[in-house]
Amino acid sequence: MNSLNPDIVNPAYVQIGKKEAAAILGVSVSKFDQMRKEDPECPKGFTRGDQHNSPLFFRLSDMYTYSEALMQQSVPVDQADVANK
């Protein structure tokens, strides 16, 4: 993903592709597709065309908000648990 200067770029107006959206969440594109189908809170994205194969885009700020919600729902891992794996 290209680096954007946060001082001049507002994430509410940045559109990213599905691959970049998945990368923000730290998951594969196929896992992201599954999340979009199963989690009603997951951003569904939008297209700029009316054809079936039009590229899918996501608002960067929506992906940040969703990622934050996932982190808030997560359970902290005890360091001892990590060491034992």
CORNORLIN-V181193 format. One record per backbone hydrogen bond with DSSP energy under -0.5 kcal/mol. CO is the residue of the C=O (numbers start at 0). NH is the residue of the N-H. Records with the same first field share a line. If there is no record, write none. Layout:
CO: NH, NH
//
This chain:
3: 5
4: 7, 8
8: 10
9: 12
10: 13, 60
12: 14
13: 59
15: 57
16: 20
17: 21
18: 22
19: 23
20: 24
21: 25, 26
22: 25
27: 31
28: 32
29: 33
30: 34
31: 35
32: 36
33: 37
34: 38
37: 39
38: 41
45: 56
50: 53
54: 47
55: 17
56: 45
57: 15
58: 61, 62
59: 63
60: 64
61: 65
62: 66
63: 67
64: 68
65: 69
66: 70
67: 71
68: 72
69: 73
77: 80, 81
78: 82
79: 83
81: 84
//
